[in-house]
Amino acid sequence: MKKIILMAVIALVSFAAHAQANIEFKDDTINYGQIAKGSDGVRSFEFTNTGNEPLIISDVKSSCGCTVPEKPKGPIQPGESSVIKVKYDTKRVGKIRKTITVYSNATEPIKALKIKGEVLADKSVLEKTK
């Protein structure tokens, strides 16, 4: 009898271990390419909950204040998709290399996303145009 109860407990624990959210991003890096100073800096990371439990994104943080991420509101049900929006301050000229960290209840609870590219300076009136 003890063996049967032990087997039932092990089966329940192993079943509960398989019930979890899973976050799968379409791409984990967004390349802005070369963009003009002051242009639209908003991009979106698309993802799907491929698990069998609701996905709850508890926090999304950026590696600096020039990048502002926005997490989805509420849980993402199994099979559903959503986006994490990222706005980069394109008034800052130069190379873009930033990390956005996503915290969730997924099988991989901490996921790093990246943005890269370059914001080009305005051309001076004194420069020759080709």
Secondary structure as the mmCIF struct_conf table of DSSP 4:
data_model
#
loop_
_struct_conf.conf_type_id
_struct_conf.id
_struct_conf.beg_label_comp_id
_struct_conf.beg_label_asym_id
_struct_conf.beg_label_seq_id
_struct_conf.end_label_comp_id
_struct_conf.end_label_asym_id
_struct_conf.end_label_seq_id
HELX_RH_AL_P HELX_RH_AL_P1 LYS A 2 HIS A 18
STRN STRN1 ALA A 21 ALA A 21
STRN STRN2 ILE A 23 PHE A 25
BEND BEND1 LYS A 26 LYS A 26
BEND BEND2 ASP A 28 ASP A 28
STRN STRN3 THR A 29 ALA A 36
TURN_TY1_P TURN_TY1_P1 LYS A 37 GLY A 38
BEND BEND3 SER A 39 SER A 39
STRN STRN4 VAL A 42 ASN A 49
BEND BEND4 GLY A 51 GLU A 53
STRN STRN5 LEU A 55 LEU A 55
STRN STRN6 ILE A 57 SER A 62
BEND BEND5 SER A 63 CYS A 64
TURN_TY1_P TURN_TY1_P2 GLY A 65 CYS A 66
STRN STRN7 THR A 67 GLU A 70
HELX_LH_PP_P HELX_LH_PP_P1 LYS A 71 PRO A 72
BEND BEND6 LYS A 73 GLY A 74
STRN STRN8 ILE A 76 ILE A 76
TURN_TY1_P TURN_TY1_P3 PRO A 78 GLY A 79
STRN STRN9 SER A 81 TYR A 88
TURN_TY1_P TURN_TY1_P4 THR A 90 LYS A 91
BEND BEND7 ARG A 92 ARG A 92
STRN STRN10 GLY A 94 SER A 104
BEND BEND8 ASN A 105 ASN A 105
STRN STRN11 ALA A 106 ALA A 106
BEND BEND9 THR A 107 GLU A 108
STRN STRN12 ILE A 110 LEU A 120
HELX_LH_PP_P HELX_LH_PP_P2 ALA A 121 SER A 124
TURN_TY1_P TURN_TY1_P5 VAL A 125 LEU A 126
BEND BEND10 GLU A 127 GLU A 127
HELX_LH_PP_P HELX_LH_PP_P3 LYS A 128 THR A 129
#
